Amino acid sequence: MKKKAVSGIMLTILFIGALTLAFNTQQVEAGGTIYIRADGGIEPSTANITSIDNVTYTFTGNINDEIVVQRDNIIVDGNGHKLEGSGTGRGFWLFYRNNVTIKNTRITGFEGGIYLYDCSHNNLTNNVVSNNYWCQVYLESSENNLLLDNTVSNNSWHGIQLVDSCDNRLTNNTVSNNYGYSGIELYTGSDNNTLSGNTILNNAKGIELHSSDDNRLYGNKVSNSSDVGIYLETDADDNLLCGNTVSNNSHGIQLTFNSGNFFSGNTVSNNSVGIFVWISNMNLVYHNNFFNNTIQVDSYNSINTWDYGYPAAGNYWSDYTGVDSNGDEIGDTPYTIDTNNTDRYPLMYPARARAYILEVGPGKAYLTIQAAVDEASLGDIILVFDGTYNEAVYINKTLTLKAASSPVINGSQSVTTNYGARGAVIFVEKLDEIDVVNIGRQIRFHKRFMPEGTNVDFVEMLDDNNIKLRTYERGVEDETLACGTGSVAAAVITNYQLSIANYKKINVYTKSGEILKVDFRKSNDINFEDVWLEGKAKIVYSGVYYV
């Protein structure tokens, strides 16, 4: 992660820069504090926490003290109980911790709710963090952590703040009524984080990025901010903002002293100012929808790009009055912002479904998923926005497809592999009700798989270790009782879809009733090694041949 030089060393440091507060990083064992010790013990033993295996620690009642976690690889389950303070301290302290999960806890009444310093691969899930004075959830110098399905509200400072923290994921959180500063702030050196699917409302600023680069914001809903919905401030460069809904804020989006950011697929509506640009250049803004903002764009001393040329086009502007004489759904005349900024190819209708390749940075949008797949490189992430895609998707490389909201693929809905024999792996529910022969035959002969054709493997995930498989096999042109290559492909793709790391064994339940076992080692996110298929061996015929 990016490290920043900081001048001045004290036991307690108050950084006031852009009105941002960073907490004291000195750990103090105060009276009344509860500790989960490195050896697994709980101090004091009378605390309302129990563990039978020193792995899962469960609240047995409400707790009125701070908790300091000193052990890695554990789960702390609040079990719906409350962790409540008296206006000082932090609810949870984590220093230098790895692989700790904190979940199902109501945290209130502290100076700060959850505090992570130099921590990695921790999960904060389904917590309710409210009415803490400064920062509800604070991460400093921490990376690869997941904040999922938390509710963070009613704070006088920030809801969630990251300082010098990289590669974290904030997904499906609800952040509201943090009236002092930002719902979510990424501050100085917080790079390459992903914020997706969050609902952020009634904050002073919804999302703020300050001197933080290469972050991805997609599928977030930001509304009713008294100041700015999404604010990119001072050297927040090369960030990607796609598929966000920004509405009913004072300023919808604001850029101040930054460059190289990519805005596409966003809906910006009913704000006093749709997008405010202050001394910011070389940003790319296209395929966004600007609806009914009092001022659509306010630009000062800035030159940016507002379209991607013809026929890719620009943005939809609800106050555009031009015509489309040739029916290409692009206005015949430009949409003029000021003398230095013009959308040369404004859309006549709101932007439709789009797919984007995230790994290549600002650039082209694709009307079909297949077009994005064809141009993507190995390991790329393709972000797919809301809408219906009437296509079958053929994937012959290792990619990740991410949904920004709720897109629908109206086609075969398949992932194609080449694991010994070409196969299309399709994940379904209620496998026993699938018409394998008719659906499988249509996919097997689809033009994208010709002339060779493909096997079609229908998979139902039972859990992380068990799947059911039915296969339509080319050559046989019917459903077969089992398929070895299909079992391997289904197991490997299941593991990849679930993002399960390292060694894994998956049981494959076949049509014949046999259970095949697939072993493999995952060397990294996209490569699998030492793949083994295990099953019963039976003698089906024996005889003697005379020469």
C-alpha positions as CSV (number, residue, x, y, z in Angstrom):
1,M,0.0,0.0,0.0
2,K,1.0,3.6,-0.4
3,K,2.8,5.0,2.6
4,K,2.8,8.8,3.3
5,A,5.3,10.7,5.3
6,V,3.8,12.3,8.4
7,S,5.6,14.9,10.4
8,G,5.2,15.2,14.2
9,I,5.1,12.2,16.5
10,M,3.1,12.3,19.7
11,L,1.2,9.7,21.7
12,T,-2.0,11.3,20.7
13,I,-2.1,13.0,17.3
14,L,-4.9,15.0,15.8
15,F,-4.6,15.4,12.1
16,I,-6.8,18.1,10.7
17,G,-6.6,18.1,7.0
18,A,-9.7,18.6,4.9
19,L,-11.5,18.3,8.3
20,T,-10.4,14.7,8.7
21,L,-9.8,13.1,12.1
22,A,-7.4,10.2,12.5
23,F,-7.5,8.2,15.7
24,N,-4.7,7.7,18.2
25,T,-3.0,4.4,17.3
26,Q,-1.6,3.8,20.8
27,Q,-3.2,0.7,22.3
28,V,-3.8,1.0,26.1
29,E,-5.1,-1.7,28.3
30,A,-7.6,0.2,30.4
31,G,-9.7,-1.1,33.3
32,G,-13.0,-2.8,32.2
33,T,-11.6,-3.7,28.7
34,I,-12.3,-7.2,27.5
35,Y,-9.5,-9.1,25.8
36,I,-9.6,-12.1,23.4
37,R,-6.0,-13.1,24.0
38,A,-3.5,-14.5,21.5
39,D,-3.7,-17.9,23.3
40,G,-7.5,-17.9,22.9
41,G,-8.4,-17.0,26.4
42,I,-11.1,-14.4,27.3
43,E,-10.3,-11.8,30.0
44,P,-12.1,-11.4,32.2
45,S,-13.6,-14.8,32.1
46,T,-16.9,-13.4,33.4
47,A,-17.5,-11.4,30.2
48,N,-20.6,-12.2,28.2
49,I,-18.6,-14.1,25.6
50,T,-18.1,-17.8,25.2
51,S,-16.0,-20.1,23.0
52,I,-15.8,-23.9,23.0
53,D,-13.0,-24.1,20.4
54,N,-11.1,-20.8,20.6
55,V,-12.2,-20.1,17.1
56,T,-15.8,-18.9,17.3
57,Y,-16.5,-16.4,20.1
58,T,-20.2,-15.8,20.7
59,F,-21.9,-13.1,22.8
60,T,-24.2,-14.5,25.4
61,G,-25.6,-11.1,26.3
62,N,-25.1,-7.4,26.0
63,I,-21.6,-6.0,26.8
64,N,-20.8,-2.5,28.2
65,D,-17.0,-2.5,27.6
66,E,-14.4,-2.3,24.8
67,I,-13.2,-5.5,23.2
68,V,-9.5,-5.8,22.1
69,V,-8.9,-8.7,19.8
70,Q,-5.3,-10.1,20.0
71,R,-5.9,-13.5,18.2
72,D,-6.0,-14.2,14.5
73,N,-8.2,-16.6,12.5
74,I,-11.3,-16.3,14.7
75,I,-15.0,-15.3,14.4
76,V,-16.6,-12.9,16.9
77,D,-20.4,-13.3,16.6
78,G,-22.4,-10.7,18.5
79,N,-25.4,-12.9,18.0
80,G,-27.6,-9.8,17.8
81,H,-26.5,-8.4,21.2
82,K,-25.3,-4.9,21.9
83,L,-21.8,-3.7,22.5
84,E,-22.3,-0.3,24.2
85,G,-19.9,2.3,25.5
86,S,-20.1,5.5,27.6
87,G,-18.8,8.0,25.0
88,T,-15.1,7.1,25.0
89,G,-12.9,4.3,23.6
90,R,-13.7,2.0,20.6
91,G,-16.1,-0.9,20.5
92,F,-13.6,-3.2,18.8
93,W,-9.9,-2.7,18.7
94,L,-7.9,-4.7,16.1
95,F,-4.1,-4.1,15.8
96,Y,-2.0,-6.2,13.3
97,R,-4.8,-8.8,13.1
98,N,-5.5,-11.2,10.2
99,N,-8.5,-13.2,9.2
100,V,-10.8,-12.0,12.0
101,T,-14.6,-11.9,11.4
102,I,-16.8,-9.6,13.4
103,K,-20.5,-10.1,12.7
104,N,-24.0,-9.6,14.0
105,T,-23.1,-7.0,16.6
106,R,-24.9,-3.8,17.5
107,I,-22.2,-1.3,18.4
108,T,-23.1,2.1,20.0
109,G,-22.1,4.8,22.4
110,F,-18.3,4.7,21.8
111,E,-15.9,7.4,20.5
112,G,-15.4,5.0,17.6
113,G,-17.2,1.8,16.7
114,I,-14.7,-0.5,15.0
115,Y,-11.0,0.3,14.7
116,L,-8.5,-1.6,12.5
117,Y,-4.8,-0.7,12.4
118,D,-2.4,-2.5,10.0
119,C,-4.9,-5.4,9.6
120,S,-5.6,-7.6,6.6
121,H,-8.1,-10.2,5.4
122,N,-10.6,-9.4,8.1
123,N,-14.4,-9.4,7.6
124,L,-16.9,-7.0,9.1
125,T,-20.3,-8.4,8.3
126,N,-23.9,-7.6,9.2
127,N,-23.1,-5.3,12.1
128,V,-25.2,-2.2,13.1
129,V,-22.8,0.6,14.1
130,S,-24.6,3.7,15.3
131,N,-24.4,6.8,17.5
132,N,-20.6,6.7,18.0
133,Y,-19.1,10.2,18.2
134,W,-16.2,10.3,15.7
135,C,-15.8,7.5,13.2
136,Q,-18.1,4.5,13.2
137,V,-15.8,2.2,11.3
138,Y,-12.1,3.2,10.8
139,L,-9.3,1.4,8.9
140,E,-5.8,2.7,8.9
141,S,-2.9,1.1,7.0
142,S,-5.1,-1.9,6.4
143,E,-5.6,-4.0,3.3
144,N,-7.7,-6.8,1.8
145,N,-10.5,-6.4,4.3
146,L,-14.2,-6.9,3.5
147,L,-17.1,-4.7,4.9
148,L,-20.3,-6.4,3.9
149,D,-24.0,-5.8,4.8
150,N,-23.3,-3.4,7.7
151,T,-25.6,-0.6,8.7
152,V,-23.7,2.5,9.8
153,S,-25.6,5.6,10.9
154,N,-26.1,8.6,13.1
155,N,-22.5,9.9,13.6
156,S,-21.2,13.4,13.9
157,W,-18.1,12.6,11.8
158,H,-17.5,9.9,9.2
159,G,-19.5,6.8,8.8
160,I,-16.7,4.7,7.3
161,Q,-13.2,6.1,6.9
162,L,-10.2,4.5,5.3
163,V,-6.7,6.1,5.7
164,D,-3.8,4.8,3.8
165,S,-5.7,1.6,3.3
166,C,-5.7,-0.3,0.0
167,D,-7.4,-3.3,-1.8
168,N,-10.4,-3.3,0.5
169,R,-14.0,-4.1,-0.5
170,L,-17.1,-2.2,0.8
171,T,-20.2,-3.9,-0.5
172,N,-23.9,-3.7,0.3
173,N,-23.6,-1.4,3.3
174,T,-26.2,1.1,4.3
175,V,-24.5,4.4,5.5
176,S,-26.8,7.2,6.6
177,N,-27.2,10.3,8.7
178,N,-23.5,10.9,9.3
179,Y,-24.1,14.6,9.3
180,G,-20.6,16.0,10.2
181,Y,-18.6,14.8,7.2
182,S,-18.8,11.8,4.8
183,G,-20.8,8.6,4.7
184,I,-17.7,6.9,3.3
185,E,-14.3,8.6,3.0
186,L,-11.1,7.2,1.3
187,Y,-8.3,9.4,2.6
188,T,-4.7,9.9,1.5
189,G,-3.2,6.8,-0.1
190,S,-6.3,4.7,0.1
191,D,-5.9,3.1,-3.4
192,N,-7.5,0.3,-5.4
193,N,-10.5,-0.2,-3.1
194,T,-13.9,-1.3,-4.4
195,L,-17.1,0.3,-3.3
196,S,-20.2,-1.5,-4.7
197,G,-23.9,-1.8,-4.1
198,N,-23.8,0.5,-1.1
199,T,-26.8,2.7,-0.1
200,I,-25.6,6.1,1.1
201,L,-28.1,8.7,2.2
202,N,-28.6,11.8,4.3
203,N,-24.9,12.5,4.9
204,A,-23.0,15.8,4.5
205,K,-21.0,14.1,1.7
206,G,-22.0,10.7,0.5
207,I,-18.7,9.3,-0.8
208,E,-15.4,11.3,-0.6
209,L,-12.1,10.4,-2.2
210,H,-9.1,12.5,-1.1
211,S,-5.7,11.9,-2.6
212,S,-6.7,8.3,-3.3
213,D,-6.3,6.6,-6.8
214,D,-7.4,3.7,-8.8
215,N,-10.6,3.0,-6.8
216,R,-13.7,1.5,-8.3
217,L,-17.2,2.8,-7.4
218,Y,-20.0,1.0,-9.0
219,G,-23.7,0.3,-8.4
220,N,-23.9,2.6,-5.4
221,K,-27.0,4.7,-4.6
222,V,-26.1,8.1,-3.2
223,S,-28.8,10.5,-2.2
224,N,-29.9,13.5,-0.1
225,S,-26.4,14.7,0.8
226,S,-26.4,18.2,2.1
227,D,-23.2,19.0,0.4
228,V,-22.0,16.5,-2.3
229,G,-23.1,13.1,-3.4
230,I,-19.7,11.9,-4.7
231,Y,-16.7,14.1,-4.1
232,L,-13.3,13.6,-5.7
233,E,-11.0,16.0,-3.9
234,T,-7.3,17.0,-4.6
235,D,-5.3,14.4,-6.4
236,A,-8.0,11.7,-6.4
237,D,-6.9,10.4,-9.9
238,D,-7.6,7.5,-12.2
239,N,-10.7,6.3,-10.4
240,L,-13.6,4.5,-12.1
241,L,-17.2,5.4,-11.3
242,C,-19.8,3.3,-13.2
243,G,-23.4,2.5,-12.7
244,N,-24.0,4.7,-9.7
245,T,-27.3,6.5,-9.0
246,V,-26.7,10.0,-7.6
247,S,-29.8,12.0,-6.8
248,N,-31.3,14.8,-4.7
249,N,-28.0,16.1,-3.4
250,S,-26.8,19.7,-3.4
251,H,-24.0,18.8,-5.9
252,G,-24.4,15.3,-7.4
253,I,-20.7,14.8,-8.3
254,Q,-17.8,17.2,-7.7
255,L,-14.2,17.1,-9.0
256,T,-11.6,19.4,-7.5
257,F,-7.9,19.3,-8.7
258,N,-7.8,15.9,-10.2
259,S,-7.6,14.1,-13.5
260,G,-7.8,10.8,-15.3
261,N,-11.1,9.7,-13.8
262,F,-13.7,7.7,-15.8
263,F,-17.4,8.2,-15.4
264,S,-19.9,6.0,-17.3
265,G,-23.3,4.4,-16.8
266,N,-24.1,6.7,-13.9
267,T,-27.6,8.3,-13.4
268,V,-27.3,11.8,-12.0
269,S,-30.7,13.4,-11.3
270,N,-32.6,16.1,-9.4
271,N,-29.5,17.7,-7.9
272,S,-28.9,21.4,-7.6
273,V,-25.8,20.8,-9.8
274,G,-25.4,17.6,-11.6
275,I,-21.6,17.6,-11.8
276,F,-19.3,20.4,-10.6
277,V,-15.8,20.5,-12.1
278,W,-13.2,22.8,-10.5
279,I,-9.7,23.0,-12.1
280,S,-9.8,19.3,-13.1
281,N,-8.7,18.1,-16.5
282,M,-8.5,15.0,-18.7
283,N,-11.4,13.2,-17.1
284,L,-13.7,11.1,-19.4
285,V,-17.5,11.4,-19.0
286,Y,-19.8,9.5,-21.3
287,H,-22.8,7.2,-21.4
288,N,-24.2,8.8,-18.3
289,N,-27.8,10.0,-17.8
290,F,-28.2,13.6,-16.6
291,F,-31.9,14.1,-15.6
292,N,-33.5,17.3,-14.3
293,N,-30.6,18.8,-12.5
294,T,-31.1,22.5,-11.9
295,I,-27.6,23.0,-13.5
296,Q,-26.5,20.0,-15.4
297,V,-22.7,20.9,-15.4
298,D,-20.8,23.7,-13.7
299,S,-17.2,23.7,-15.0
300,Y,-14.5,26.2,-14.0
301,N,-11.1,26.3,-15.6
302,S,-11.3,22.7,-16.7
303,I,-11.1,20.8,-20.0
304,N,-12.6,17.3,-20.1
305,T,-13.9,14.8,-22.6
306,W,-17.7,14.3,-22.7
307,D,-18.1,11.7,-25.4
308,Y,-16.3,8.7,-26.9
309,G,-16.6,9.8,-30.5
310,Y,-19.0,8.5,-33.1
311,P,-20.9,6.1,-32.9
312,A,-20.0,5.4,-29.3
313,A,-21.6,8.8,-28.5
314,G,-21.8,10.8,-25.3
315,N,-24.3,11.4,-22.5
316,Y,-28.0,11.8,-22.2
317,W,-29.1,15.3,-21.2
318,S,-32.7,15.8,-20.2
319,D,-32.6,19.5,-21.4
320,Y,-31.1,18.7,-24.8
321,T,-33.3,20.2,-27.5
322,G,-31.6,18.9,-30.7
323,V,-33.1,16.5,-33.2
324,D,-32.0,13.2,-34.7
325,S,-32.7,13.4,-38.5
326,N,-31.0,10.1,-39.5
327,G,-32.4,7.9,-36.7
328,D,-29.1,6.9,-35.2
329,E,-30.3,7.9,-31.7
330,I,-27.6,10.5,-31.5
331,G,-28.3,14.2,-31.6
332,D,-27.4,16.1,-34.8
333,T,-26.0,19.0,-32.9
334,P,-23.6,19.1,-29.9
335,Y,-24.6,19.7,-26.3
336,T,-22.5,22.8,-25.3
337,I,-21.3,23.1,-21.7
338,D,-18.9,26.0,-22.2
339,T,-16.3,27.1,-24.7
340,N,-13.9,24.3,-23.6
341,N,-16.3,21.5,-22.9
342,T,-18.8,20.0,-25.4
343,D,-20.6,16.7,-25.8
344,R,-20.3,16.3,-29.5
345,Y,-22.6,13.3,-29.8
346,P,-25.4,13.6,-27.2
347,L,-27.8,10.6,-26.8
348,M,-31.4,11.2,-27.7
349,Y,-32.5,8.5,-25.2
350,P,-31.2,7.4,-21.8
351,A,-28.1,5.2,-22.0
352,R,-28.9,1.5,-22.3
353,A,-27.2,-1.6,-20.9
354,R,-23.5,-1.5,-21.0
355,A,-20.5,-3.7,-20.2
356,Y,-17.1,-2.4,-19.2
357,I,-13.7,-3.9,-18.9
358,L,-12.4,-2.6,-15.5
359,E,-8.8,-3.8,-15.7
360,V,-8.0,-1.6,-18.8
361,G,-8.9,1.6,-17.1
362,P,-10.9,4.4,-18.7
363,G,-12.0,3.6,-22.2
364,K,-14.5,1.9,-24.3
365,A,-18.0,0.7,-23.2
366,Y,-19.6,-2.3,-24.9
367,L,-23.3,-2.8,-25.9
368,T,-22.9,-6.5,-25.5
369,I,-21.2,-8.7,-22.9
370,Q,-19.7,-10.8,-25.8
371,A,-18.0,-7.7,-27.3
372,A,-16.4,-7.0,-23.9
373,V,-15.3,-10.6,-23.5
374,D,-13.8,-10.7,-27.0
375,E,-11.6,-7.7,-26.3
376,A,-10.7,-8.5,-22.7
377,S,-7.4,-10.0,-21.7
378,L,-6.7,-12.9,-19.4
379,G,-7.8,-12.1,-15.8
380,D,-9.7,-9.0,-16.7
381,I,-12.8,-8.0,-14.8
382,I,-15.9,-7.1,-16.8
383,L,-18.5,-5.0,-15.1
384,V,-22.1,-5.6,-16.4
385,F,-24.8,-3.0,-15.8
386,D,-28.5,-3.2,-15.4
387,G,-30.5,-4.2,-18.4
388,T,-31.4,-7.2,-20.6
389,Y,-28.7,-8.6,-22.8
390,N,-30.2,-10.7,-25.6
391,E,-27.2,-12.9,-26.3
392,A,-25.5,-16.2,-25.5
393,V,-22.0,-15.5,-24.0
394,Y,-19.0,-17.6,-25.1
395,I,-16.0,-17.3,-22.8
396,N,-12.8,-19.0,-23.8
397,K,-10.5,-17.3,-21.3
398,T,-10.2,-16.7,-17.6
399,L,-12.3,-13.7,-16.7
400,T,-14.5,-12.3,-13.9
401,L,-18.0,-11.0,-14.6
402,K,-19.4,-8.6,-12.0
403,A,-22.9,-7.3,-11.9
404,A,-23.3,-3.6,-11.0
405,S,-27.0,-4.1,-10.3
406,S,-29.3,-6.7,-11.7
407,P,-28.5,-7.4,-15.4
408,V,-30.4,-10.2,-17.2
409,I,-28.7,-12.4,-19.9
410,N,-31.5,-13.7,-22.1
411,G,-29.7,-16.6,-23.7
412,S,-27.8,-19.7,-22.7
413,Q,-26.4,-18.0,-19.6
414,S,-23.3,-20.2,-19.8
415,V,-19.7,-20.2,-19.0
416,T,-17.5,-22.1,-21.4
417,T,-14.4,-24.1,-20.5
418,N,-11.9,-26.2,-22.4
419,Y,-10.8,-28.8,-19.8
420,G,-9.9,-31.8,-21.9
421,A,-13.1,-31.6,-24.0
422,R,-14.8,-28.3,-24.7
423,G,-17.8,-27.8,-22.3
424,A,-20.2,-25.1,-21.4
425,V,-20.9,-25.0,-17.7
426,I,-24.3,-23.6,-16.7
427,F,-25.3,-23.0,-13.1
428,V,-28.9,-23.7,-12.4
429,E,-31.4,-24.2,-9.5
430,K,-33.6,-27.3,-9.3
431,L,-31.3,-29.4,-11.6
432,D,-33.7,-32.3,-11.6
433,E,-36.3,-30.2,-13.4
434,I,-34.0,-29.1,-16.2
435,D,-34.7,-30.3,-19.7
436,V,-31.1,-31.4,-20.3
437,V,-31.6,-32.9,-23.8
438,N,-33.5,-30.1,-25.5
439,I,-31.7,-27.2,-23.9
440,G,-28.3,-29.0,-24.1
441,R,-28.8,-29.7,-27.8
442,Q,-29.6,-26.0,-28.6
443,I,-26.4,-24.9,-26.9
444,R,-24.3,-27.8,-28.3
445,F,-25.1,-26.6,-31.8
446,H,-25.0,-22.9,-31.1
447,K,-23.1,-20.9,-33.8
448,R,-20.5,-19.7,-31.3
449,F,-19.4,-23.3,-30.7
450,M,-19.3,-24.5,-34.2
451,P,-18.0,-26.3,-36.1
452,E,-16.7,-28.6,-33.2
453,G,-19.7,-28.1,-31.0
454,T,-19.5,-28.4,-27.2
455,N,-20.6,-30.6,-24.2
456,V,-23.1,-28.9,-21.9
457,D,-22.8,-29.4,-18.2
458,F,-25.7,-28.3,-15.9
459,V,-24.5,-27.7,-12.3
460,E,-26.4,-27.2,-9.1
461,M,-24.3,-26.0,-6.2
462,L,-25.3,-27.8,-3.0
463,D,-22.7,-26.1,-0.8
464,D,-19.0,-25.2,-1.0
465,N,-17.9,-28.9,-1.2
466,N,-20.8,-30.6,-3.1
467,I,-22.4,-30.1,-6.5
468,K,-24.8,-32.0,-8.7
469,L,-24.1,-32.5,-12.4
470,R,-26.0,-33.5,-15.5
471,T,-24.3,-33.5,-18.9
472,Y,-25.4,-33.3,-22.5
473,E,-22.6,-34.9,-24.5
474,R,-21.7,-34.2,-28.1
475,G,-21.2,-37.3,-30.2
476,V,-23.6,-39.2,-28.0
477,E,-26.1,-36.4,-28.6
478,D,-28.0,-37.2,-25.5
479,E,-27.7,-37.0,-21.7
480,T,-25.0,-39.3,-20.3
481,L,-24.8,-40.8,-16.8
482,A,-21.5,-39.1,-16.0
483,C,-18.8,-37.0,-17.6
484,G,-15.2,-36.9,-16.2
485,T,-14.1,-33.8,-18.0
486,G,-17.4,-32.1,-17.2
487,S,-16.9,-33.0,-13.5
488,V,-13.5,-31.4,-13.4
489,A,-14.7,-28.3,-15.2
490,A,-17.7,-27.9,-13.0
491,A,-15.7,-28.4,-9.8
492,V,-13.0,-25.9,-10.8
493,I,-15.4,-23.2,-12.0
494,T,-17.5,-23.7,-8.8
495,N,-14.4,-23.0,-6.7
496,Y,-13.5,-20.0,-8.9
497,Q,-17.1,-18.6,-8.6
498,L,-17.0,-18.9,-4.8
499,S,-13.4,-17.4,-4.6
500,I,-12.3,-20.2,-2.3
501,A,-8.5,-20.2,-1.9
502,N,-5.9,-22.9,-1.8
503,Y,-6.5,-26.6,-1.7
504,K,-10.0,-28.0,-2.2
505,K,-11.8,-31.2,-2.8
506,I,-15.3,-31.1,-4.4
507,N,-17.7,-34.0,-4.6
508,V,-19.6,-34.3,-7.8
509,Y,-23.0,-36.2,-7.7
510,T,-23.6,-37.6,-11.2
511,K,-26.8,-38.8,-12.9
512,S,-25.7,-42.4,-12.4
513,G,-25.6,-42.0,-8.7
514,E,-21.8,-42.3,-8.5
515,I,-19.9,-39.6,-6.6
516,L,-16.8,-38.4,-8.3
517,K,-14.2,-36.5,-6.3
518,V,-12.2,-33.6,-7.8
519,D,-8.9,-32.5,-6.1
520,F,-6.9,-29.5,-7.1
521,R,-4.6,-26.9,-5.8
522,K,-5.3,-23.2,-6.5
523,S,-2.0,-21.5,-7.2
524,N,-3.5,-18.1,-7.6
525,D,-6.8,-16.5,-8.5
526,I,-6.9,-17.8,-12.0
527,N,-4.7,-20.9,-12.1
528,F,-5.4,-24.4,-10.9
529,E,-2.7,-27.1,-10.6
530,D,-2.5,-30.8,-9.5
531,V,-6.0,-31.5,-10.7
532,W,-7.1,-35.1,-9.9
533,L,-10.4,-37.0,-10.7
534,E,-11.2,-39.8,-8.4
535,G,-14.0,-42.4,-8.9
536,K,-14.7,-46.1,-8.7
537,A,-13.0,-48.4,-11.2
538,K,-15.1,-51.4,-12.3
539,I,-14.4,-54.3,-14.7
540,V,-17.2,-54.3,-17.2
541,Y,-16.0,-57.1,-19.5
542,S,-13.3,-59.7,-19.6
543,G,-12.4,-62.2,-22.2
544,V,-9.7,-64.0,-24.1
545,Y,-8.6,-63.1,-27.6
546,Y,-7.0,-65.9,-29.7
547,V,-4.6,-65.1,-32.4
